Structure formats: structure tokens, C-alpha cells
Amino acid sequence: DNVGGAQYDQGNPIDLGPNGSLTNLYSSPQRPPLRALLGNVRRLSRDQVGCRLLQQALDEDGATAATAILNEGLTFWAEAMVDPFGNYLFQ
């Protein structure tokens, strides 16, 4: 299962490896573009930094980000509701 295991570059998924390291998303001095966050929403929504990146995308990219993040989040909605960061994000 590779849900959330890809990062997007110009709309194409990039394999992040077997452990799915998101270090490159976290280490950027600026928020990565929405396309880089998509495909990683499940994992990003589970920790403080990742959740904040998604929230910033919602703030900055508006309805486009909301639709994309929600569509990806529907596959793990129940799981996100019991996670402190996921719950906050999807409220």
C-alpha cells in the first residue's frame, strides 16, 4: 500500500522510498507547493509540522487546496478523526 507514499512534481508522483521520508518537504524554508503535498496528506496530517504545512496550503491556496486535501483525506477520514493533528486539520 503506497497511500500517501508519493510526492508530486509537476503533477507526476515521485517515489519517496520504502520509508517514505518527507524530510525534503519539512526542510524547505518556504512551504512546498500544493502539488508536493498531495499524495502525502495521510502522513502529513499525523504530525505537527506536516499538519501545519497542509493548513498553510489551505490558507494560501484556498478552495483548490481544500478540495484536493479533502478528496485525498476521504480515504482515511475515520482514522484522522481520532488523531489530534488530523482531527484539527479536517475540522
Disulfide bonds with the S-S distance in Angstrom:
none
